[in-house]
């Protein structure tokens, strides 16, 4: 709150050179969660004016009027747009080399360099730095050279699904806080509900594609929706915006989550940012903890009358890709990233029923156990919650984690493979969606070992899904080494984690939370 009081927004970092860019605006969300958890409304006397100040900063500095090509209505929406004409201080050399790449046949002129520096800073403001979501040429240069991709950044001309959903929910939550704090603040509550209603209208008009049953970023350059599908599609649903098409039809409601169903059946990990492998860290194969939380909350927000049917199954000879609405992913099934087969140098087949290598009877590998009468949304929640918990636990275990008397430490031979002989276990900031015990990759820095949102999502899942969590099956590190080296092995090897470890962890979490 001190930063809001002195600066007017929450900067992207705690140094003075971050004063030209914000974090995504989640202060009001945190304030609402705090008041709900503690019932401490005394904080609101100071916090409510600061919440107003943050929203005003976004309106003054990051809003843009967009006339819809679909309805001709004009909406006030928001985008990330940093005023900047130099490399970011925290990544000065990286940005300089991106803009002044000696291999460029036609070097950028000063105006183009300044524009690129603004795009790079705006990309950092998104929190998704960087992703093909923000680029005009996602495959320029290839995954081993991301400079050409970054030179095609178009962040400032992108109206993001996630940002506008965050602000929609912020206005809604702030209206509720005014109502709870002071009955005389009705006019302020009404004002924020009106702002939320206006944003909701813009999100459904500009971002929602009723034929594909998904939300897409809106591109100001082309005045149309982008075709790239990403985890951001779940943000409006997380914020409580459910399109009318889905409200009247269970099959369409499932269609909004059909890609999640595909991931859980086809890949070993959790939901990736996108299905494009560009070398950028906010693209495949990286799966980020906050997105798993957003997807789970989106499922929890669905009305019960939309979720009672059982989880659909593909027709004979087909994979779960066949359940996805036509055109939703913007890719053919054969264009999806591959899933390496443990103990082999090859990937699973990319098409047909054999592509769903994690499908089991009534559930998936590391997806928990199906229950009688379980609806499709409950099934997806159970599977994703278990898969995320397995990923966090197996990666920690593979890097030296152990619990005396419950979970013995792996052998030095195994820990040598992950260079973890002297380590005691890591919970990474991001994971690989095709490897249940591996960190993600790519980006401007080394993958962070130990991260607040990873731990936070583990705690939240344990608190909300503890009764359906089961002991995960972690891959054999020796078999994984065979996969990477190209050596062949027989059956897939797994190392079951004792069920006691899950019970112990969930019990510990519940004691902490209660």
N, C-alpha and C positions, 0 to 999 in steps of 0.2 A: 504493500500500500504506500510505502514511502516513495517508491518510484512513480506511482501514479500521481502522488501529491506534488512531487518536484518536477517531473518530466511530462506527465500527461498521458503516458502510455508505458507499457512494460517492454523495455528494449530486448533485442535479440540476444544480449549478453550483458555481463556486468562491467564492461569497460566503456570509456567515453567514446570510442570509435563506433559503438553500436547505436549511437543516438539518432541515427537516420533510419533505423529499421526496428520494427516491432517483433515481438513474439506473436503467434496466433492468439487471438483475444479470448483467453479462457479464464480470466479473472472472475467474472461473474459466475461461471460454472463452479469454480472452486469455492467462492463465497457461499453459494447456495448449498453445496455439499457440506460445508462446515456448519452452517446454521442448522441444516437438517440433522446432522450427526450429534450436535452438542446442545441444540435448542438455545444457543447463546445469541439472542437478538440485540444485545447491547453493542455488538460490533457494528451494527448497521448504521448507527449515528455517524460514524466516520466513513464507513465503506460505501454507503449508497451514493453520496456525492462523487466519490472516486469512480464508481461504476459508470455514472453519468459522464464523467470526464473522459473515460476511456472510449465509450461509445461515440462521443462527440469527436474525439481524435480520428477515429476510423471514418466517420462521416465526412470530416473536413479534408482528410488526407488520402483516403483509399476508396472513396465511392466513385461510381461511374454510372451515368444514365445509359441504359441499353434499350433500344427499341427492338422488340421481338420480331423476327422475320416470320413467325408462326401465327401471331395474333395481332400484330401491329401495336400492342400495348408497350408503354415505356415504363421500365422498372429501374429503381435505384438499387444497384447491386454493388458488390465490393470485389476488389482485386488487390493483389500484392504489387506494389509499385514504388520501389525505392529510388530516390533522387541521388544519383551517385555517378561519378565520372573517373574513378580510380580503382585500382585493385583493392579488394577487401584486406584490411590490415592483418587479420588472422590467417589469411591465405594469399599473401601478397605475391609470392613467387609463382604459385599455381595459377592465379588469375593472369599475371603478367605473361606467362608462357602460353596460356590459352589464347590471349589476344594477340600475341606477337610470335606465334609459331613460325620458326624459320623454314618449315617445310611448305608453308603456304605459297602457292604459285602467284596469287594476287594478295599482297598484304592488306590488312585492314587500314583504312585511313583514320584520322583522328576522331571524326564523328562516329564512325563505326565502332572504334575501340571504346569510346565513352558509352555508347549505347550498350555494348556487351558488358561493360563493368556494371552498368545499372541492372542489366538482366541477371548477372551473377549474384549481386546483392539481393535482388528481389527473390531469386530462387532460394537464398539462405533464409529470407524472411518467411517463406512458406513452411519451413520445417521439413520439407521433402526435398532436400538438396543433395542430389539432383535426380530428376526422373524424366522419362520420356513424355510424361504428361505435359511438360512445359516446353517441349521442343517441336520445331517444324520438321526436322530431319532426324528421327530417332535412330536410324541405322548408319548415319554418316560416320565414316572412319572405322566402324566395327567395334566390337566389345573390348579390344585390346588398346584402342586409342580413342578416348572419349572427347578429346579436344574438339574435333569437328562437330560432334553432337552438341556440345556446350555452346559452340558458336552459333547454333541455330535456336538458342533459347528464345522463347516468346512469352515469358511469364507475365509481363505487364499487360499483354493483350489477351490474357486468359482470365475468364471469370470462373473461379474454382468452385466446385460443388462443396468441398469441405468448408472453406472459409464462410460462405454464405449460410451454410447449415449451422455452423458454430454461432454466427451472429443472430440467426433466427432464434436459436435456443437461448442465447444470452438475453434477448429482449423478453422472451417468454418467462424466463426465470426471474428477471429483474421485476417484471410485473407482479409475480407471485411474492417476491420479497417485500415490495411496497405494500401489498395487501396484508401480509403477515405483520409488518412492523407498525403500521399506522393507518387506521381507517380513514383518516383525513387525506391520505395520499392517493385517493381514488383516481384523480385526474392524471397523475403520473403513471399509475398502473395502466389506465386505459390508453395512454399515449404509447406505452411500450407494447401493449397488445396489438395496437393498430400497426406499429412498425413491424412486429412479428408477422402479422397477417399479410402485410405488403411484401415482405421478403418471401414468405411462403408462396405467394402468387408468382413471384419472379422465379423461384426455384422450380416450381412445377411447369412454368411456361418455357423457360430457357434450358433447363437441365434435363427434364424428364422426357424420355422417348417412349411413348406408349406402345409402339410396335416392338421394340426390343426389350421392354420391361426393365430398363436400367436408367441411371442418371449419368450424364456425361458433362464434362467441362464445356463452357461456351467460349467460342473463339471470336474475339472482337475483330480480328483481321479478316476472317472469312464471313463473319456474321452468321455463324452456324455452330451446331454442336460438333465437338471433336468426336471422332470415331473410336478413340482409344478408351478401352475399358480398364478401370482401376478399382482398387479397394475403396476409393472415395465414393463409389456408388452407394455404399451403406450409410454414409453420413446423414442424408436427409431422414432415413428410416430411424437411425439412432436419435435424431433430434425430435422425432415424433411426427414427421411428415409422411403420410402414407397416401399414395395416389389413389384416386377413385377407381381406376381400373383394377387395382389389386384388392380394394375393399369389397368388391362384389364377386370375387372369383378366387377360390383356393388355388387353382392351378396357376393363375397369374401371380398370386402371392408367392407361391413356390418358385415361379420363374425368376423372380428377383434374386433368389438365393441359389439358383441352379448351378452357377459357377462355383459356389462354395461346396456344393455337393460333389461336383466333379473333382475339385482339388482333394477332398478328403478320400475319395475312392482311387484317384490316379497317382497321387504323390505321397511321399512318406511324411511330409511336414505339414505346415499350416498355410494359410492363405497368403499368396504373394502380393506385392504391391500392384504389379501388372503381369501380363503374360509375355512381355518382351524381354529378351536377354540382351541388354545394351552395354553392360559393364558399369552402368550407373547404380548407385547403392539403393535407390528407391525404385528399382525394377526387379524383375525375376532374376535369380531365384530367391531374392531376399523376402523374408516374411517378418514383419515388425509387430512386436507385442501390442501396441495401441490399436492396430487394425483388427486384431483378433477380439479385443474387448469391444470395439465399435460394432463388429459383426454380431457378436453375441447379444449386445444390448439392442441392436436392430431387430433381431429375432424375438427378443423378450417384449418388444414394443408392439408386436402384432396382436390384434384382437383374437381371442380364443376361437371365434367362429371361422377364422381363416386357417387354423392350424390343426384341426382335428383329424384330417385325413392322414393315412400312413405315408411314409416316404415313397415317392414313385420309383419304379424300377424301369430300366431301359428294356426295349424289346429284345428278343433273342438275337444274338450276334452283334448287338450294338453296345456302345459304352454310354456312360453318363453324359457324354458330350451331346448325345441325341436329345437329352432333356432340356438343353439350353435353348432359349428362344432364338430364332434365326437371326444371325447378324449381331448378336449381343456382344460377343468377344471381338468382333472384327477380324477374326482369324478362322481358317479352316482347321479341322481337328488335327490334320497332319502337320500344321504349323506350330502347334503348342510345344513348349519345351519338353524335352525327354525326361524320363525318370530312370536313373541308373539302377541296374539290378545288382543287389548286394552279392559279392562273390563272383562278379562277371565284369568283363570289360565293355559290355553292351548295355543299351537302354531297353526298357520295355517297349513293346510295339506301340505305335502312336495312334492306331485306329482300331476300332472294333472292340469287342467285349474284353479281350485280353489286355487292353490298355488300362483297365481298372484293376491294377494288381493288388490293391489293398482292400478289395471288397471281400467281406466275409458274410456268413449267413446272418442277416439282420443287423449287421454292424460293419465296422471297418477295423483294420489293424490299428491298435492303440486308440480305439474309439469307445471303449467301455462296453457295457452289456445292454442289449435292447430289453425293454420292459413291455409287458402286456398292455396293449391299447395306446402305445406311444404315438403321438402325432408327429408329423414331419418336422415341425419347427423344434419340438423337444428333442427329436432324434439328432438333428443337426447341432443343437446346442450341446448335447451330451458328447457327440463325437468330436466337435471342435474343442470343447473344454478338456477332454481327455488327451487329445492330440497335443494341445499346447502344453499341458502339464507334463506330458511325456517328453516333449522337446526340451523344456526347461530342466527337467530332472536328468534326462539322459546326457545332455551336453555337460551338465555339472559333474555327473558321474564319470564321463569320458575324460574329464580334465582334472581328475584327482579327488573328486568328492567322495566322502564316506561318512558313515555314522557307526561308531563302535557298538557292536552287539546287534546291529540291525542290517547294515549294508557295508560289507567288507570292501576295502579299497582294491582297485584293479591291480594286476601285476605290473611290475616295472616294464616288462616286455610290451604290454598293452599301452601303458602310459607313455612309453617312448614314442609311440605312433603319433600321439597328440602333443608331444613335447611337454608333458605334464608331470614328469617324475617328481619335480620339486614343487608341484602345485597342489592346492587343496580344493579345487573345483571352481568353475566359472559359470555365471549366468550371463549370457551375452546380450548386448543391446539389440541385436537382430539375429535371426536364424535362417538357415537354408530350408526352403520348402521341399527339397528333395532328399534331405538327410536329417533324420530326427535328432541326431546328436551333434550337429555341426553348427558353428556360427555362420552368419552370412558373409558376404564379401563385397568388394568394390568400394568406390568412394574415395574421398580425399585423405582418409586417415586410417590407421589400424583399428580393426574392430575392437570396441570397448568391452572389456571383461568386467562385468558387474555394472548394472544399470538400473536406475530407479524404476523405470516403467516396466521392465521385465519382472522385477520383484513385485511391483504393485499389481500386475495382472495375475501373477501366481497367487497372491493373497486374495484377490477378488474372486478368482475362480474357486479357490479352496473354500471360501466363505459361502459362495452361491451354488456350487456344484459338488460340494464334498461328498454328498450321498451317492453320487453316480460315478465318482472317480474310482478307477481300478488300477492295479499295479501295471506299469508300462513294460513293454518288451524293448529293451535297448539293443541295438545292433552289436554284433561282435566286432571289436576294433580290428581284429586280425582279418576278418572277412572283408571289412572295408578297405584295408590295405591292399588286399588282392584286387578289389575293384579298381583302385587308383593305379595299381601297377600293371593291370591288364591280365594278371594271372587268373586262371580258372579255378573254381572250387565247386564242391557239390551243393548240397542243399543250403538254403539261406540259414545263416547262424544268428541266433538271437540270445541275449542274456536276460532272462526274466528278472525283474526287480522284485524282491519280496513284497508281498502285499502289506506287510507290517509297516514298511516305510511310508506308504501312502496314508495309512491310518495315523501313523505318528505325526506326519507333516500336517495333515488336516487338523488333527487335534491341537497341535501347537498353534496353528493359525487361528483356530477358533478361540483359544485361550487369549491370544494377543488381541483379537478384535473385540472380545467381550470383556 
